[in-house]
Each structure stands twice: as structure tokens, then as C-alpha cells.
Amino acid sequence: MGIIIIIKLLFSAILVLHSNLFLQSTAEPIEDKQALLDFIANVNHTRNLNWDSRLSVCSNWTGVTCNHDNSRVIAVRLPAIGFRGRIPTNTLSRLSELQILSLRSNGLNGPFPSDLLKLGNLIGLHLQFNAFQGPLPLDFPVWENLSVLNLSNNGFDGNIPFSISNLTHLTVLDLSNNSLSGNIPEFNIPTLQLLDLSNNNLTGFVPQSLSRFPSYAFLGNNISFLNSSSPILSPTPKKHSSKFTKPAILGIVIGSSVLAFVAIALLLIFTNRNRKEDNSMSPASKNKKKEKSTKRMASEDRTGRITFFEGCNLVFDLEDLLRASAEVLGKGTFGTTYKAALEDATTVAVKRLKDVIAGKREFEQQMEIVGNIRHENVAPLRAYYYSKDEKLMVYDYYNQGSVSSLLHGILFLIIF
């Protein structure tokens, strides 16, 4: 009898454990999801989003990131979606755990959205390249964790409020290309590393607390310098501990290299086959095909956009990539790979293909094949871009160090 009772208790415990695991795996931030649905339903936009109430906001919605247990939304990145008009009130402000909000490169207008001042956990706010206007808030809240504030390329006017000095953890402040006027207030923010107040209507002198920034941070204003400004020292990058072992990194790199080689080889095969077909055609057919191809290519150049694969939470356009700070990671037979750091702190690896001549349809077919490959040692293709002059492949960026040093290090161990 005692054994039966113990077995029943164990069985009950297992059921409770599985129920808890199931609930965790299917957790949804219901209130945050509804806030986002209210936002998208009340703002005009030209680009369709896969924000379906039947789908998981944390796993499937473009531009949305949740915390580790999917209980709250912590990041919304929606650049270049084609938003028009004002940000609807009482929508985004309900995302009380939101840390990153990026609505850059849209057509949002009106005064500074005061609702956003309620988001006390913000780390990054990116509203650049919109059409906001009017004065900045006189009283900025004490955003204790705010690190990046980018309001550049809008129509803000009036004075720069002194209350910005309340943002004591600010590292980036960009108010360039607005219509701000008056004197620059004294900011005593020791953490501030990047400042851009250029191309406004500011007057007076550069405050002593900001004299450490270079002169180009104040260009396009009527400002005088009391002392010569000293250059900004680049902050020392933090070292991140590697989460992968060397063999795993090598597996990912080698798998990705083989995958890229196969994809480009297939493109070259298609191209070669098309050339043979062209050679077997009559001159009249060639001229007709060339005329159609020219028309199609012109259309592609006008409408070319970055194509993202399903399940990818990245959202950016070609202009964002061109504005990103780029670092060459390596050069190969089929092109050059860059590390691209976007303005919203997203980092990706971009392979810029060269000497690949292919039509849009053939290129897309090969990208679909590559994009559907899923393997633990193969970096998944996240997006691609096609135009007559540019062909790009976008991958996740891995920061585990130099592949060359890893390869040579392992080879050294094998030899010795």
C-alpha cells in the first residue's frame, strides 16, 4: 500500500512538472500583445507586418523581442515600415518593461510623443529620420538606464532642455539636423561618449563640460569655442566570454563556407546555362529577350528591397546597411564579408557578392534553397538583397574571434 501511494505521488509530481514546463513554453505576454495590436491598428503604414493575433508575439512577430521566459516584450524595432502620422496614445506606453524602441526612418510626425516618457526601463530610444516637430520635453524623466537617445533628422525646435542632464547613464546623444536654438546647457554626464549637435541654430559657447568632444559635433551652428576641444577617446570594447567551444566555432565557420560556396557555384551554373541558351537562340529572339530583360532589370532596380526569411526578427533596409559602420571581416573568391553595426545596435555579417551574373528569379531560387537549410554547424541565411549592381547575403554575426587564429591554433596542436 505504501509503495502505491509513493508511485501516485511521483506520478502527480511528474504531471505538475510537465504542466509547468508546458505553461512556460506557451507563455504569452497577453497585455503587451494587445498594446502592440492597438498600436498597429491605429497608425498608417505601407509595409505589411505579420502581426497576427493567432501567432506568438515572441516567436513570430517581426521586430518584437521578448525576455527569457516570454512574459514581457522588451524590444520593438520597426525601422522603415512606412509609418505615417502620430504615434497613437496609450499604446506603446503600456509596454512597461520595454528597453529598446526603434521607429527610425519612418514618416511619423507631430510633437514629441509624451507617452514614451512613461517607459521607465528604456535603454535605447531611436526616433531619427522622421518628421517630428516642436519643442523637446522640458522635463525628461529620470530614465535610469537610458544609454542611447537619437532624435536626429527631425524638425524639433526651441531650446535644448537642461533636464537631459538627468539621464545620468547616457552614452550617445544625437540631436543633429533639427532646428534647435539658444545656448547649449551645461551637461554633467560623465558616461557620455558620443555627442552630435551639428546643423541646428544653436548660439553661444560650448560649455566646459562638453569641451572634450570634437568640433564636428557642433558644426552648422553659430557657436564659439572657449578652448580647443580635445578628441574623444574610443571606449575600450568589453570582452565577451565565448559561449562556444573552438570545435563548434570551426564547425559553424566551415559549414557556412561550404554552404556559401555551393550557393555561388549553383548561381554560376545557372548563369552558364543561360549563356548557352542565349548562344543557341536566333538574333531576333536574342534582341527580344534582351529588351525584356532590360525592362525587367530596370523595374527591379526601382523596387529592390531586402528580403527576410520567415522567423527572422531583423528589420532594416538597404539605406540602414549603407549607413551602418562597417568592418571588413574577410575577402574570398566570391566577395567580401563585412561586420555591419546598425544604428539600433543590431550587428550582422554581410557578404557582398562579386562577379555573380544572374537574373532575379534565378538568384531568388538559390537564396531560397540556402535559406531553408537548417543545421547546427551552418549559420542560417537571414536575408538577401538583389539588384543589378548589388547582391548581398545577410547572416548572424558571431563574435568568437578570428577564424584564422582558431584554425592555425588547432593545426599547431595537431602538428606538435
C-alpha positions as CSV (number, residue, x, y, z in Angstrom):
1,M,0.0,0.0,0.0
2,G,2.8,2.4,0.9
3,I,4.5,1.7,-2.5
4,I,1.3,2.5,-4.3
5,I,1.0,5.8,-2.5
6,I,4.6,6.7,-3.3
7,I,4.0,5.9,-7.0
8,K,0.9,8.0,-7.1
9,L,2.7,10.9,-5.5
10,L,5.6,10.6,-8.0
11,F,3.1,10.4,-10.9
12,S,1.4,13.6,-9.6
13,A,4.7,15.4,-9.3
14,I,5.6,14.5,-12.9
15,L,2.3,15.8,-14.1
16,V,2.7,19.1,-12.3
17,L,6.2,19.4,-13.6
18,H,5.1,18.8,-17.2
19,S,2.2,21.2,-16.8
20,N,4.6,23.9,-15.6
21,L,7.0,23.3,-18.4
22,F,4.2,23.4,-20.9
23,L,2.9,26.7,-19.5
24,Q,6.4,28.2,-19.7
25,S,6.9,27.1,-23.3
26,T,3.5,28.6,-24.3
27,A,3.7,31.7,-22.2
28,E,2.5,34.9,-24.0
29,P,2.6,38.5,-22.8
30,I,-1.1,39.0,-23.4
31,E,-1.3,42.6,-22.3
32,D,1.8,43.6,-24.2
33,K,0.5,41.8,-27.3
34,Q,-2.8,43.7,-27.1
35,A,-0.9,47.0,-26.7
36,L,1.0,46.3,-29.9
37,L,-2.1,45.3,-31.8
38,D,-3.7,48.6,-30.7
39,F,-0.7,50.5,-31.9
40,I,-0.6,48.9,-35.4
41,A,-4.3,49.2,-35.8
42,N,-4.2,53.0,-35.2
43,V,-1.2,54.0,-37.2
44,N,-0.9,54.2,-41.0
45,H,1.9,52.0,-42.5
46,T,2.8,50.9,-46.1
47,R,4.6,47.7,-45.2
48,N,2.7,44.7,-44.1
49,L,3.7,43.1,-40.8
50,N,3.0,39.5,-39.7
51,W,1.4,40.7,-36.5
52,D,-1.4,38.1,-36.4
53,S,-3.2,37.7,-33.0
54,R,-3.2,34.0,-33.6
55,L,0.6,33.8,-33.8
56,S,3.1,34.1,-30.9
57,V,4.2,37.6,-30.4
58,C,7.6,36.4,-29.0
59,S,8.4,33.8,-31.7
60,N,6.7,35.0,-34.9
61,W,6.1,38.8,-34.9
62,T,8.6,40.8,-36.9
63,G,10.6,43.4,-34.9
64,V,9.5,42.2,-31.5
65,T,11.8,40.7,-28.8
66,C,10.6,39.2,-25.5
67,N,12.5,38.4,-22.3
68,H,13.9,35.0,-21.5
69,D,10.6,33.5,-20.2
70,N,8.4,35.2,-22.9
71,S,6.5,37.0,-20.1
72,R,7.1,40.6,-21.4
73,V,8.1,42.5,-24.5
74,I,11.5,44.2,-24.1
75,A,12.3,45.4,-27.6
76,V,10.4,46.8,-30.6
77,R,12.5,47.5,-33.7
78,L,10.4,48.8,-36.6
79,P,12.6,50.9,-38.9
80,A,11.5,51.8,-42.4
81,I,8.0,50.3,-42.1
82,G,6.4,53.3,-43.7
83,F,4.6,54.6,-40.6
84,R,2.7,57.9,-41.2
85,G,1.1,60.3,-38.8
86,R,1.3,60.4,-35.0
87,I,2.1,57.6,-32.5
88,P,-1.2,56.6,-31.1
89,T,-1.6,57.4,-27.4
90,N,-1.9,54.8,-24.7
91,T,-0.4,52.0,-26.9
92,L,3.4,51.7,-26.7
93,S,3.4,53.4,-23.3
94,R,1.7,50.2,-21.9
95,L,4.9,48.2,-22.6
96,S,6.2,48.9,-19.2
97,E,9.2,46.6,-19.5
98,L,10.3,47.9,-22.9
99,Q,14.0,48.5,-23.1
100,I,14.6,49.3,-26.8
101,L,12.3,51.2,-29.1
102,S,13.4,51.9,-32.7
103,L,11.0,53.7,-35.0
104,R,13.6,55.4,-37.2
105,S,13.4,56.1,-40.9
106,N,9.6,56.4,-41.0
107,G,7.2,59.3,-41.6
108,L,6.0,59.8,-38.0
109,N,5.1,63.4,-37.2
110,G,3.6,65.7,-34.6
111,P,5.2,66.8,-31.3
112,F,7.5,64.6,-29.2
113,P,5.3,61.6,-28.2
114,S,4.9,62.3,-24.4
115,D,3.6,58.8,-23.9
116,L,7.1,57.5,-24.3
117,L,8.2,59.4,-21.2
118,K,6.3,56.7,-19.2
119,L,8.6,53.9,-20.3
120,G,10.9,53.9,-17.3
121,N,13.0,51.0,-18.4
122,L,14.2,52.3,-21.7
123,I,17.8,51.7,-22.7
124,G,17.7,52.9,-26.3
125,L,15.3,55.3,-28.0
126,H,15.7,55.7,-31.8
127,L,13.4,58.2,-33.5
128,Q,15.8,59.6,-36.1
129,F,14.7,60.3,-39.7
130,N,11.1,61.1,-39.0
131,A,9.1,64.3,-39.2
132,F,8.6,65.1,-35.5
133,Q,8.5,68.9,-34.7
134,G,8.0,71.3,-31.9
135,P,10.0,71.6,-28.7
136,L,11.6,68.8,-26.7
137,P,10.0,68.0,-23.4
138,L,11.1,70.4,-20.7
139,D,11.3,67.7,-18.1
140,F,12.9,64.5,-19.2
141,P,12.2,61.7,-16.7
142,V,15.0,60.0,-14.8
143,W,15.4,57.2,-17.3
144,E,17.9,55.4,-15.0
145,N,19.1,53.0,-17.7
146,L,18.8,55.1,-20.9
147,S,22.0,54.8,-22.8
148,V,21.2,55.9,-26.4
149,L,18.9,58.9,-27.3
150,N,18.8,59.6,-31.0
151,L,16.3,62.3,-32.2
152,S,18.3,63.5,-35.2
153,N,17.0,64.4,-38.6
154,N,13.6,65.7,-37.4
155,G,12.1,69.2,-37.1
156,F,12.5,69.7,-33.3
157,D,12.9,73.4,-32.3
158,G,13.3,75.5,-29.2
159,N,16.0,75.1,-26.6
160,I,17.8,72.0,-25.5
161,P,16.3,71.3,-22.1
162,F,18.7,71.2,-19.2
163,S,16.7,68.2,-17.9
164,I,18.7,65.9,-20.3
165,S,21.4,66.1,-17.6
166,N,19.1,63.8,-15.6
167,L,19.9,61.0,-17.9
168,T,23.0,60.0,-15.9
169,H,23.7,56.8,-17.8
170,L,23.6,58.3,-21.3
171,T,26.4,57.3,-23.6
172,V,25.0,58.5,-27.0
173,L,23.1,61.8,-27.6
174,D,22.3,62.7,-31.2
175,L,20.2,65.8,-31.8
176,S,21.8,66.8,-35.1
177,N,19.9,68.1,-38.2
178,N,17.0,69.7,-36.3
179,S,16.1,73.4,-35.7
180,L,17.1,73.7,-32.1
181,S,18.2,77.2,-30.9
182,G,19.6,79.0,-27.9
183,N,22.6,78.2,-25.8
184,I,23.8,74.7,-25.1
185,P,23.2,73.9,-21.5
186,E,25.9,72.6,-19.2
187,F,25.6,68.8,-19.2
188,N,27.5,66.9,-16.5
189,I,27.1,63.4,-17.8
190,P,30.4,61.6,-17.3
191,T,29.2,58.5,-19.2
192,L,28.5,60.5,-22.4
193,Q,30.8,59.2,-25.2
194,L,29.2,60.3,-28.4
195,L,27.6,63.7,-28.9
196,D,26.2,65.3,-32.1
197,L,24.5,68.7,-32.0
198,S,25.5,69.7,-35.6
199,N,23.3,71.5,-38.1
200,N,20.9,73.3,-35.7
201,N,20.5,77.0,-34.9
202,L,22.5,77.0,-31.6
203,T,24.4,80.0,-30.4
204,G,26.8,81.0,-27.6
205,F,29.7,78.9,-26.3
206,V,30.5,75.3,-25.9
207,P,30.1,74.5,-22.2
208,Q,33.2,73.4,-20.3
209,S,31.6,70.0,-19.6
210,L,31.3,69.3,-23.4
211,S,34.7,70.7,-24.5
212,R,36.1,67.2,-24.6
213,F,34.1,66.5,-27.7
214,P,35.5,67.2,-31.2
215,S,34.5,70.3,-33.2
216,Y,32.4,68.5,-35.8
217,A,29.9,67.7,-33.1
218,F,28.9,71.4,-33.2
219,L,29.3,72.2,-36.9
220,G,26.5,74.1,-38.6
221,N,25.7,76.3,-35.6
222,N,26.8,79.8,-34.6
223,I,28.9,78.6,-31.7
224,S,32.3,79.7,-30.4
225,F,34.9,77.6,-28.5
226,L,36.4,78.9,-25.3
227,N,39.3,76.3,-25.6
228,S,40.4,74.0,-28.3
229,S,38.4,70.8,-28.0
230,S,40.2,67.5,-27.4
231,P,39.4,64.4,-29.4
232,I,37.1,61.8,-27.9
233,L,38.9,58.6,-27.0
234,S,37.2,55.5,-28.2
235,P,35.9,53.4,-25.4
236,T,37.6,50.1,-24.8
237,P,35.4,47.4,-26.1
238,K,34.3,44.9,-23.5
239,K,35.5,41.4,-23.9
240,H,32.7,38.8,-24.1
241,S,33.2,35.3,-23.0
242,S,32.8,32.8,-25.7
243,K,29.8,30.5,-25.4
244,F,31.0,28.1,-28.0
245,T,34.0,25.7,-27.9
246,K,36.6,26.0,-30.6
247,P,35.5,22.9,-32.5
248,A,31.9,24.2,-32.5
249,I,33.0,27.6,-33.9
250,L,35.1,25.8,-36.6
251,G,32.1,23.6,-37.5
252,I,29.9,26.7,-37.9
253,V,32.5,28.5,-40.0
254,I,33.4,25.6,-42.2
255,G,29.8,24.7,-42.7
256,S,28.9,28.3,-43.6
257,S,31.9,28.5,-46.0
258,V,30.8,25.2,-47.8
259,L,27.2,26.5,-47.9
260,A,28.2,29.8,-49.5
261,F,30.5,28.0,-51.9
262,V,27.7,25.7,-53.0
263,A,25.2,28.5,-53.4
264,I,27.5,30.6,-55.5
265,A,28.5,27.6,-57.6
266,L,24.9,26.9,-58.3
267,L,24.5,30.6,-59.4
268,L,27.4,30.2,-61.7
269,I,25.9,27.0,-63.2
270,F,22.6,28.8,-63.8
271,T,24.4,31.7,-65.4
272,N,26.5,29.4,-67.6
273,R,23.4,27.5,-68.7
274,N,21.6,30.8,-69.6
275,R,24.6,31.9,-71.7
276,K,24.4,28.6,-73.6
277,E,20.7,29.1,-74.2
278,D,21.4,32.6,-75.5
279,N,24.1,31.4,-77.9
280,S,21.6,28.9,-79.4
281,M,18.9,31.5,-80.0
282,S,18.3,33.4,-83.2
283,P,19.4,37.0,-83.4
284,A,15.8,38.2,-83.4
285,S,15.0,36.1,-80.3
286,K,18.1,37.4,-78.6
287,N,17.1,41.0,-79.2
288,K,13.6,40.4,-77.9
289,K,14.9,38.6,-74.8
290,K,17.4,41.4,-74.2
291,E,14.7,44.0,-74.4
292,K,12.5,42.2,-71.9
293,S,15.5,41.6,-69.6
294,T,16.4,45.3,-69.7
295,K,12.9,46.3,-68.8
296,R,12.7,43.8,-66.0
297,M,16.1,44.9,-64.6
298,A,15.0,48.5,-64.6
299,S,11.9,47.5,-62.7
300,E,14.0,45.5,-60.2
301,D,16.3,48.4,-59.6
302,R,13.5,50.7,-58.7
303,T,11.7,48.2,-56.4
304,G,14.6,46.2,-54.9
305,R,14.2,45.5,-51.2
306,I,15.9,43.3,-48.7
307,T,14.1,40.0,-48.4
308,F,13.9,38.5,-45.0
309,F,13.3,34.8,-44.3
310,E,10.4,33.6,-42.1
311,G,11.2,33.6,-38.4
312,C,13.8,36.4,-38.7
313,N,13.3,39.2,-36.3
314,L,15.7,41.6,-38.1
315,V,14.1,44.7,-39.7
316,F,16.2,47.1,-41.8
317,D,16.6,48.3,-45.3
318,L,19.4,48.9,-47.7
319,E,19.8,52.5,-46.6
320,D,20.3,51.3,-43.0
321,L,23.1,49.0,-44.2
322,L,24.8,51.8,-46.1
323,R,24.7,54.0,-43.0
324,A,26.0,51.2,-40.8
325,S,29.6,51.3,-39.5
326,A,31.3,48.5,-41.5
327,E,34.4,46.5,-40.7
328,V,36.0,44.0,-43.2
329,L,36.0,40.5,-41.8
330,G,37.5,38.8,-44.8
331,K,37.8,38.5,-48.6
332,G,37.2,35.4,-50.7
333,T,36.8,34.3,-54.3
334,F,33.2,35.3,-54.4
335,G,33.2,38.5,-52.5
336,T,33.9,40.4,-49.3
337,T,32.3,39.8,-45.9
338,Y,31.7,42.8,-43.6
339,K,30.6,43.3,-40.0
340,A,27.8,45.8,-40.1
341,A,26.8,47.6,-36.9
342,L,23.4,49.2,-37.4
343,E,22.2,52.4,-35.6
344,D,19.8,50.4,-33.4
345,A,22.8,48.3,-32.0
346,T,22.0,45.3,-34.2
347,T,25.1,43.7,-35.6
348,V,25.0,41.4,-38.7
349,A,27.5,39.9,-41.1
350,V,27.0,40.9,-44.7
351,K,28.6,39.1,-47.7
352,R,28.9,41.3,-50.8
353,L,29.0,39.0,-53.8
354,K,31.1,39.9,-56.9
355,D,31.2,38.5,-60.4
356,V,27.8,36.8,-60.0
357,I,25.7,37.4,-63.1
358,A,22.2,36.1,-62.6
359,G,18.6,37.2,-63.1
360,K,16.4,38.0,-60.2
361,R,14.4,34.8,-60.4
362,E,17.5,32.5,-60.5
363,F,19.1,34.4,-57.7
364,E,16.0,34.2,-55.5
365,Q,15.6,30.4,-56.2
366,Q,19.2,29.8,-55.0
367,M,18.7,32.1,-52.0
368,E,15.5,30.2,-51.0
369,I,17.5,26.9,-51.2
370,V,20.2,28.2,-49.0
371,G,17.8,30.0,-46.6
372,N,15.9,26.8,-45.9
373,I,19.0,24.8,-44.8
374,R,19.0,24.3,-41.0
375,H,21.9,22.6,-39.4
376,E,23.7,23.2,-36.1
377,N,27.1,23.8,-37.8
378,V,25.7,26.0,-40.6
379,A,25.0,29.7,-40.0
380,P,21.4,30.3,-41.3
381,L,20.9,32.9,-44.1
382,R,18.7,35.6,-42.6
383,A,18.1,37.9,-45.6
384,Y,19.4,38.8,-49.0
385,Y,19.3,41.7,-51.4
386,Y,19.3,41.7,-55.2
387,S,19.7,44.5,-57.7
388,K,21.6,44.9,-61.0
389,D,24.7,46.2,-59.2
390,E,24.5,44.8,-55.7
391,K,23.9,41.3,-54.4
392,L,24.1,40.8,-50.6
393,M,23.7,37.9,-48.2
394,V,23.0,38.7,-44.6
395,Y,23.9,36.3,-41.7
396,D,24.1,36.5,-37.9
397,Y,27.3,37.9,-36.6
398,Y,29.4,35.7,-34.3
399,N,31.9,37.5,-32.1
400,Q,34.1,34.5,-31.1
401,G,37.3,35.9,-32.5
402,S,39.4,35.2,-35.6
403,V,38.7,32.1,-37.5
404,S,42.3,32.2,-38.9
405,S,43.8,32.0,-35.4
406,L,41.4,29.2,-34.4
407,L,42.4,27.2,-37.5
408,H,46.1,27.8,-37.1
409,G,45.9,27.2,-33.4
410,I,44.3,23.8,-33.8
411,L,46.6,22.9,-36.7
412,F,49.6,23.8,-34.4
413,L,48.3,21.4,-31.7
414,I,47.8,18.6,-34.3
415,I,51.3,19.0,-35.7
416,F,53.1,19.4,-32.3
